[in-house]
Amino acid sequence: MKSTAFTAILATGLLATAVFAAPVATETPFIAKAVQGDIVETMMGELAQKQGATQGVRDYGATLAKDHGAHRKLAESLAKSMRVTPPTAPSAEQIAMYNDLKAKTGRDFDSAFVDHMIMDHNKDINDYQQQYAEGKGALPRFAIKTLPVLKKHLAMAQALKG
């Protein structure tokens, strides 16, 4: 899937109907976490391309970097339309996980990376489903249009696990 296709799927009708009023308290953390998630997933994908022991992990890393890079642009635009300043770096916890993975090599890297991606995408899917169910304005549309890609990423990671 080309990153432009991912962008087009999410952008369709999304930003045109964004809410310009002050965000509800629960919306600000969600969109900020979405941007941070995209930042770290892109970093992790690039790391997997460099350190993956298997072609499958390297290819998966390329998919993550491409898809989350495109999604980040949309999440940042949505945040700005909501008058929320999007984060520009991962959280301290995300940086720690990245550094932990970066210290691993070979099959140890592949195993830890895939385990982390399964755990992380399960969590993200839950968060996006909750936002779809409870959100207001453009956020539920953003969440529901993101879910198929997150589920695809989860399925890819699970296939790598075997």
N, C-alpha and C positions, 0 to 999 in steps of 0.2 A: 504494500500500500504506500503510495507516495505521500509525503508529509503534506503536500498541498491538498490531497483528498481528505486527510484528517482535519485540516484546517477548515476546508469547505463544509464538511459535515457539521462541525461544531458551530461555525459562524452563521450558518443559515438561520436567520431569524433571531439569533441570540442577542447580539449587541444592539440591534435595532430596537429591541424592546426592553433594554436595560432600565432599571429603576434609578432615577437621578436624585432621589431623596436620600437622607442619611440612612445608612444601613442599620438593620436590626442588630442587636448585640451578638446574636449567634451567627450572623452572616459574616462579620468581619473576621473572626478566627477561621472560618471555613475557607474563605477565598485566600487568606494569607497562607494557610496550610497547603492549599492547592498549588499555589505558586512555589512555595518551598519544596513541596513534593516533586514538582516538575524540575526544579533546579537540581535536586539531589539525584533524581532518576536519570537525568541527562548525564550527570557526572558519573554515576554508577555504570551507565551504559558505555560511556567512553572508557572507563576502567576495564570493563569486561572485554571490550574489543582489544585492549592491550595485554591483559593478563589472563584471559581465558585459555585454559589448556585444550579445550575442544572447540571445533568449528561451530558447533551448536551454541555454545555459550557466547562466542564472539559474535555470531549472527544475531542472537537475542539481544546482546548489548547494542548492536547497531540499530535494531528496531526500537529499543527503549530510548536511545539518544535522539533518534529522528522524531518519534511520536511525541515524546515529552517535551522536546524542544519546540515543536509546533504548538502543543497544548499550552505551554508556558506563555506564549505570546497572547493567546486568547484569554487565559486566566488574568494576565496583567491588564489587558484592555478592559476586561469586565471589572476588575478591582478599581481601576481608575474611573470607570463610568459610575461606580458606586461611591466615589470619593474616598477610596481606601488606598493608601500608599502601599504598593506591593513590596514584599521583601525582596532583597537583592542577593541574599545568601541563605544557605541551609541553616537549620537550627543547630545548636551545640550537639544535641543527641544525634542528629543526622551526620554531622561532621565526624563524630566519634565512630559511628558505624562505618562510614566511608573509610576512615583511617584503619579500622580493624580489618576490613576487607583488603585494603591496599597492602597490608603487611603479609597477606597470604599469597601463596603461589601454587601453581599446578592444580592438581585435583582437589587440594584443600581449598583453594580459591573457588573453583567451580562449585563445589558442594556448599560452601558457606554462602556464596552469591545466590545460588538457586534457592536455598532455604530462605534466605532473606527476602528474595523477590516473591516467593509464595506467601510468606507471612505478611509482607508489606502490601501486596496487591489484594489479599483478603481483607485487610484492614481498610484500605482505600475504597474497595467496593462497598463495604459496610457504611463508611462515612458518606460516600456519594449517594447511596440508597437512602440514607437518613436525611440528607439534605434535600433529595428529591421529594421525600414524604413531608418534610416539615418546613422547607424553605419558602421564601416569598420572591416575587419579581422574577428576574432573569436567572437566579441561581438554580431553581429546580430544572429549568430547561438546559442549563449548562451541565448539571449533574447527569440528567438522563441521556444526554448526547455523549457524555464521556464514558458512561458505564460499559458500552460494548467494547471499547478499546481496552479498558482495564481488565475486562473478562478475557479478552484475547491474550493480553499479556500474562494473566494468571495461567491460562491453559498452556501457553508456550512454556512457562516455567515448570509447570507440573509435568509436561512431556519430557523436559530435560532431566527431571528427577527420576523418571522411569517408572 
